[in-house]
Amino acid sequence: MTVTSRFNYRAYPDKGQCQALARLFGCVRVVYNDFVAARRAAHSAKQPIPSANDLCKRLITDAKKTPERAWLAEVSVTPVQQAARHAQGAHARFYSYLKARREFNAKIKVGLLPKDAKPPRRVGRPVFKTRSGRQSAEFTRSARFQVRHPDGCKWGWVRLPKIGWVKFRWTRDLPSDPSSVVVIGNPDGSYEVSFAVDAPIPDAPAPIHQATGIDLGHRVLAAAVSSDGTRRAHPNPKALDKARRRL
């Protein structure tokens, strides 16, 4: 059994790649904001909400043919399409929350739920992405990105369409081939690459003892006595005293 996990690495693109990434981040941000704006405009005008396919065709495919959005063709199409999918997912979560809240209020009103019942977790309306915030662009397998890491080397490289081989610090091995990679630009000017991989779930370790009794205290944080007579004492770390000394 496997679970999808994220493996993040610090990336070090060169000057030309930084410019290409800035252009890509801008395209992703514009498409996401256009998607949100189109949905908001339809809602304000009390018109039918356009579907995701119609918006993708209008905001990406058709927009590339216009002088105002011709620069969308200069970057890889996969991250731009992923931006529209992320916007669609944000709207789907928001609409699901509204439906769950209406059902919750109706059940409270007729007495099917107690008055102190916990309401559904609030999900806000999708907001516009800003230029000063954290930027990201996602490449899926359809983009045919490649990862290279020579044996024994502390550096790795990931090949991104229309950007090139981006160097990143190889701090741990990937358990399997990644299904997607997200390039992240932080507000402080640093970069990261985040790989989504299917990692196996480790089996739970077998218990060493049948039972263990634990006694908590002040001088000794915890004293444990196992069923086989083994005794262990964990000293109090005294974090407050250490913090006071440092202060």
C-alpha positions as a Markdown table, in Angstrom:
| # | Residue | x | y | z |
|---|---|---|---|---|
| 1 | Met | 0.0 | 0.0 | 0.0 |
| 2 | Thr | 1.3 | 3.4 | -0.9 |
| 3 | Val | 0.5 | 7.0 | -0.2 |
| 4 | Thr | 1.4 | 10.2 | -2.1 |
| 5 | Ser | 4.0 | 12.2 | -0.4 |
| 6 | Arg | 5.9 | 15.4 | -1.1 |
| 7 | Phe | 9.7 | 15.7 | -1.3 |
| 8 | Asn | 11.0 | 19.3 | -1.3 |
| 9 | Tyr | 14.4 | 20.4 | -2.3 |
| 10 | Arg | 16.1 | 23.8 | -2.4 |
| 11 | Ala | 16.6 | 24.8 | -6.1 |
| 12 | Tyr | 19.2 | 27.1 | -7.6 |
| 13 | Pro | 18.2 | 28.3 | -11.1 |
| 14 | Asp | 20.6 | 30.5 | -13.0 |
| 15 | Lys | 19.8 | 34.0 | -14.1 |
| 16 | Gly | 18.2 | 33.1 | -17.4 |
| 17 | Gln | 16.1 | 30.4 | -15.7 |
| 18 | Cys | 15.0 | 32.9 | -13.0 |
| 19 | Gln | 13.7 | 35.1 | -15.8 |
| 20 | Ala | 11.9 | 32.2 | -17.5 |
| 21 | Leu | 10.3 | 31.2 | -14.1 |
| 22 | Ala | 9.2 | 34.7 | -13.4 |
| 23 | Arg | 7.5 | 34.7 | -16.8 |
| 24 | Leu | 5.9 | 31.3 | -16.1 |
| 25 | Phe | 4.7 | 32.4 | -12.7 |
| 26 | Gly | 3.1 | 35.5 | -14.2 |
| 27 | Cys | 1.2 | 33.4 | -16.8 |
| 28 | Val | 0.0 | 31.0 | -14.1 |
| 29 | Arg | -1.2 | 33.8 | -11.9 |
| 30 | Val | -3.0 | 35.6 | -14.7 |
| 31 | Val | -4.9 | 32.5 | -15.8 |
| 32 | Tyr | -5.9 | 31.7 | -12.2 |
| 33 | Asn | -7.1 | 35.2 | -11.6 |
| 34 | Asp | -9.0 | 35.3 | -14.9 |
| 35 | Phe | -10.7 | 32.0 | -13.9 |
| 36 | Val | -11.8 | 33.4 | -10.6 |
| 37 | Ala | -12.9 | 36.8 | -12.1 |
| 38 | Ala | -15.0 | 35.0 | -14.7 |
| 39 | Arg | -16.8 | 33.0 | -12.1 |
| 40 | Arg | -17.3 | 36.1 | -9.9 |
| 41 | Ala | -18.7 | 38.1 | -12.8 |
| 42 | Ala | -21.2 | 35.4 | -13.7 |
| 43 | His | -22.3 | 35.1 | -10.1 |
| 44 | Ser | -22.7 | 38.9 | -9.7 |
| 45 | Ala | -24.7 | 39.1 | -12.9 |
| 46 | Lys | -26.9 | 36.1 | -11.8 |
| 47 | Gln | -26.0 | 34.2 | -14.9 |
| 48 | Pro | -25.2 | 30.5 | -15.2 |
| 49 | Ile | -21.7 | 29.6 | -13.9 |
| 50 | Pro | -19.5 | 28.7 | -16.9 |
| 51 | Ser | -18.0 | 25.3 | -16.8 |
| 52 | Ala | -14.3 | 24.6 | -16.4 |
| 53 | Asn | -13.9 | 23.4 | -20.0 |
| 54 | Asp | -15.5 | 26.5 | -21.4 |
| 55 | Leu | -13.3 | 28.8 | -19.3 |
| 56 | Cys | -10.2 | 26.8 | -20.3 |
| 57 | Lys | -11.0 | 27.2 | -23.9 |
| 58 | Arg | -11.8 | 30.9 | -23.6 |
| 59 | Leu | -9.0 | 31.9 | -21.2 |
| 60 | Ile | -6.2 | 29.7 | -22.6 |
| 61 | Thr | -6.8 | 28.4 | -26.1 |
| 62 | Asp | -8.6 | 31.4 | -27.5 |
| 63 | Ala | -6.7 | 33.9 | -25.4 |
| 64 | Lys | -3.4 | 32.9 | -27.0 |
| 65 | Lys | -4.7 | 34.2 | -30.4 |
| 66 | Thr | -5.3 | 37.7 | -29.0 |
| 67 | Pro | -2.7 | 40.4 | -28.8 |
| 68 | Glu | -3.4 | 41.0 | -25.1 |
| 69 | Arg | -2.6 | 37.4 | -24.2 |
| 70 | Ala | -0.3 | 36.2 | -26.9 |
| 71 | Trp | 2.5 | 35.8 | -24.4 |
| 72 | Leu | 0.7 | 32.8 | -22.9 |
| 73 | Ala | 2.2 | 30.8 | -25.8 |
| 74 | Glu | 5.7 | 31.6 | -24.7 |
| 75 | Val | 5.5 | 29.2 | -21.7 |
| 76 | Ser | 4.7 | 25.5 | -21.2 |
| 77 | Val | 1.0 | 24.9 | -21.5 |
| 78 | Thr | 0.9 | 22.3 | -18.7 |
| 79 | Pro | 1.4 | 24.7 | -15.7 |
| 80 | Val | -1.2 | 27.1 | -17.2 |
| 81 | Gln | -3.7 | 24.3 | -17.5 |
| 82 | Gln | -3.0 | 23.2 | -14.0 |
| 83 | Ala | -3.7 | 26.7 | -12.7 |
| 84 | Ala | -7.2 | 26.5 | -14.2 |
| 85 | Arg | -7.7 | 23.1 | -12.6 |
| 86 | His | -6.5 | 24.5 | -9.2 |
| 87 | Ala | -9.0 | 27.4 | -9.5 |
| 88 | Gln | -11.8 | 24.9 | -10.4 |
| 89 | Gly | -10.9 | 22.8 | -7.4 |
| 90 | Ala | -11.0 | 25.8 | -5.1 |
| 91 | His | -14.5 | 26.7 | -6.4 |
| 92 | Ala | -15.7 | 23.1 | -6.0 |
| 93 | Arg | -14.6 | 23.0 | -2.4 |
| 94 | Phe | -16.3 | 26.4 | -1.8 |
| 95 | Tyr | -19.6 | 25.2 | -3.3 |
| 96 | Ser | -19.4 | 21.9 | -1.4 |
| 97 | Tyr | -19.0 | 23.9 | 1.8 |
| 98 | Leu | -22.1 | 26.1 | 1.0 |
| 99 | Lys | -24.2 | 23.0 | 0.3 |
| 100 | Ala | -23.0 | 21.4 | 3.6 |
| 101 | Arg | -23.8 | 24.5 | 5.5 |
| 102 | Arg | -27.3 | 24.8 | 4.1 |
| 103 | Glu | -28.0 | 21.2 | 5.0 |
| 104 | Phe | -26.5 | 21.7 | 8.5 |
| 105 | Asn | -28.7 | 24.8 | 9.2 |
| 106 | Ala | -31.8 | 22.9 | 7.9 |
| 107 | Lys | -31.2 | 20.0 | 10.2 |
| 108 | Ile | -30.6 | 22.3 | 13.2 |
| 109 | Lys | -33.8 | 24.2 | 12.4 |
| 110 | Val | -36.0 | 21.0 | 12.4 |
| 111 | Gly | -34.2 | 19.5 | 15.4 |
| 112 | Leu | -32.4 | 16.6 | 13.6 |
| 113 | Leu | -29.2 | 17.9 | 15.2 |
| 114 | Pro | -28.5 | 19.3 | 18.6 |
| 115 | Lys | -27.9 | 23.0 | 18.9 |
| 116 | Asp | -24.3 | 22.6 | 20.0 |
| 117 | Ala | -23.5 | 20.4 | 17.0 |
| 118 | Lys | -20.2 | 21.2 | 15.3 |
| 119 | Pro | -20.8 | 23.0 | 11.9 |
| 120 | Pro | -18.9 | 22.0 | 8.8 |
| 121 | Arg | -15.5 | 23.4 | 8.4 |
| 122 | Arg | -15.5 | 26.8 | 6.8 |
| 123 | Val | -14.1 | 27.2 | 3.3 |
| 124 | Gly | -13.6 | 30.7 | 1.9 |
| 125 | Arg | -14.4 | 31.9 | -1.5 |
| 126 | Pro | -11.3 | 31.7 | -3.9 |
| 127 | Val | -9.3 | 34.9 | -3.9 |
| 128 | Phe | -6.9 | 36.4 | -6.4 |
| 129 | Lys | -3.3 | 35.6 | -6.4 |
| 130 | Thr | -0.9 | 38.5 | -5.8 |
| 131 | Arg | 2.5 | 39.2 | -7.3 |
| 132 | Ser | 4.1 | 39.6 | -3.9 |
| 133 | Gly | 3.1 | 36.3 | -2.5 |
| 134 | Arg | 4.4 | 32.8 | -2.9 |
| 135 | Gln | 4.5 | 31.7 | -6.6 |
| 136 | Ser | 4.2 | 28.2 | -7.9 |
| 137 | Ala | 3.9 | 26.3 | -11.2 |
| 138 | Glu | 3.1 | 22.6 | -11.5 |
| 139 | Phe | 4.4 | 20.2 | -14.2 |
| 140 | Thr | 2.7 | 16.8 | -14.6 |
| 141 | Arg | 3.8 | 13.8 | -16.5 |
| 142 | Ser | 2.2 | 15.1 | -19.6 |
| 143 | Ala | 4.9 | 17.8 | -19.6 |
| 144 | Arg | 7.6 | 15.1 | -19.8 |
| 145 | Phe | 9.9 | 16.5 | -17.2 |
| 146 | Gln | 13.0 | 14.6 | -16.3 |
| 147 | Val | 15.0 | 14.1 | -13.1 |
| 148 | Arg | 18.7 | 13.3 | -13.1 |
| 149 | His | 21.0 | 12.5 | -10.2 |
| 150 | Pro | 24.4 | 11.0 | -10.6 |
| 151 | Asp | 25.4 | 8.5 | -8.0 |
| 152 | Gly | 27.3 | 10.0 | -5.1 |
| 153 | Cys | 26.6 | 13.6 | -6.2 |
| 154 | Lys | 25.0 | 16.1 | -3.8 |
| 155 | Trp | 23.2 | 17.9 | -6.6 |
| 156 | Gly | 20.3 | 16.9 | -8.8 |
| 157 | Trp | 18.8 | 18.3 | -11.9 |
| 158 | Val | 15.2 | 18.5 | -13.2 |
| 159 | Arg | 14.5 | 19.3 | -16.8 |
| 160 | Leu | 11.4 | 21.6 | -17.2 |
| 161 | Pro | 9.9 | 22.5 | -20.6 |
| 162 | Lys | 11.1 | 25.9 | -22.0 |
| 163 | Ile | 13.2 | 26.4 | -18.9 |
| 164 | Gly | 16.0 | 23.8 | -19.0 |
| 165 | Trp | 17.9 | 21.8 | -16.4 |
| 166 | Val | 17.3 | 23.4 | -13.0 |
| 167 | Lys | 19.8 | 22.4 | -10.3 |
| 168 | Phe | 18.7 | 21.5 | -6.8 |
| 169 | Arg | 20.3 | 20.2 | -3.7 |
| 170 | Trp | 19.9 | 16.4 | -3.4 |
| 171 | Thr | 19.3 | 15.8 | 0.3 |
| 172 | Arg | 17.4 | 12.5 | 0.2 |
| 173 | Asp | 16.6 | 9.8 | -2.4 |
| 174 | Leu | 13.2 | 9.6 | -4.0 |
| 175 | Pro | 11.4 | 6.4 | -3.3 |
| 176 | Ser | 9.9 | 6.2 | -6.8 |
| 177 | Asp | 9.5 | 8.1 | -10.0 |
| 178 | Pro | 7.7 | 11.4 | -9.3 |
| 179 | Ser | 4.3 | 11.9 | -10.9 |
| 180 | Ser | 4.5 | 15.7 | -10.8 |
| 181 | Val | 6.9 | 18.5 | -9.8 |
| 182 | Val | 6.0 | 22.0 | -8.5 |
| 183 | Val | 8.5 | 24.8 | -8.8 |
| 184 | Ile | 8.1 | 27.3 | -6.0 |
| 185 | Gly | 9.3 | 30.9 | -5.8 |
| 186 | Asn | 9.4 | 32.3 | -2.3 |
| 187 | Pro | 9.0 | 36.0 | -1.5 |
| 188 | Asp | 12.6 | 36.1 | -0.2 |
| 189 | Gly | 14.0 | 35.2 | -3.6 |
| 190 | Ser | 14.7 | 31.5 | -2.9 |
| 191 | Tyr | 13.4 | 28.6 | -5.0 |
| 192 | Glu | 12.2 | 25.1 | -4.3 |
| 193 | Val | 11.2 | 22.0 | -6.3 |
| 194 | Ser | 8.6 | 19.7 | -4.8 |
| 195 | Phe | 8.1 | 16.2 | -6.2 |
| 196 | Ala | 4.9 | 14.1 | -5.7 |
| 197 | Val | 5.9 | 10.5 | -5.3 |
| 198 | Asp | 4.1 | 7.3 | -4.2 |
| 199 | Ala | 5.9 | 6.2 | -1.1 |
| 200 | Pro | 5.1 | 2.9 | 0.6 |
| 201 | Ile | 3.5 | 3.0 | 4.0 |
| 202 | Pro | 5.9 | 1.4 | 6.5 |
| 203 | Asp | 4.5 | -1.4 | 8.7 |
| 204 | Ala | 3.8 | -0.6 | 12.3 |
| 205 | Pro | 6.6 | -1.9 | 14.5 |
| 206 | Ala | 5.8 | -4.9 | 16.7 |
| 207 | Pro | 5.4 | -4.0 | 20.4 |
| 208 | Ile | 8.5 | -4.7 | 22.5 |
| 209 | His | 6.5 | -5.3 | 25.7 |
| 210 | Gln | 3.0 | -6.6 | 26.4 |
| 211 | Ala | 2.3 | -3.6 | 28.7 |
| 212 | Thr | 4.1 | -0.6 | 30.2 |
| 213 | Gly | 3.1 | 1.5 | 33.1 |
| 214 | Ile | 4.0 | 5.2 | 33.1 |
| 215 | Asp | 4.3 | 7.5 | 36.0 |
| 216 | Leu | 4.6 | 11.3 | 35.3 |
| 217 | Gly | 6.4 | 13.6 | 37.7 |
| 218 | His | 8.4 | 16.9 | 38.0 |
| 219 | Arg | 11.9 | 15.8 | 38.9 |
| 220 | Val | 11.6 | 12.9 | 36.5 |
| 221 | Leu | 9.4 | 13.6 | 33.5 |
| 222 | Ala | 8.3 | 9.9 | 33.1 |
| 223 | Ala | 9.2 | 6.7 | 34.7 |
| 224 | Ala | 8.2 | 3.6 | 32.7 |
| 225 | Val | 8.0 | 0.0 | 34.0 |
| 226 | Ser | 7.4 | -2.7 | 31.4 |
| 227 | Ser | 5.8 | -6.1 | 31.9 |
| 228 | Asp | 9.1 | -7.9 | 31.8 |
| 229 | Gly | 10.5 | -5.7 | 34.7 |
| 230 | Thr | 12.5 | -3.3 | 32.5 |
| 231 | Arg | 12.6 | 0.2 | 34.1 |
| 232 | Arg | 13.4 | 3.4 | 32.2 |
| 233 | Ala | 13.5 | 7.0 | 33.5 |
| 234 | His | 13.1 | 10.0 | 31.2 |
| 235 | Pro | 14.6 | 13.2 | 32.8 |
| 236 | Asn | 12.7 | 16.4 | 32.7 |
| 237 | Pro | 14.1 | 18.6 | 29.9 |
| 238 | Lys | 13.3 | 21.8 | 31.9 |
| 239 | Ala | 12.7 | 23.8 | 28.7 |
| 240 | Leu | 11.5 | 26.9 | 30.8 |
| 241 | Asp | 14.8 | 27.0 | 32.8 |
| 242 | Lys | 16.9 | 26.7 | 29.6 |
| 243 | Ala | 14.9 | 29.4 | 27.9 |
| 244 | Arg | 15.3 | 31.7 | 30.9 |
| 245 | Arg | 19.1 | 31.2 | 30.9 |
| 246 | Arg | 19.3 | 32.0 | 27.2 |
| 247 | Leu | 17.1 | 35.0 | 27.7 |
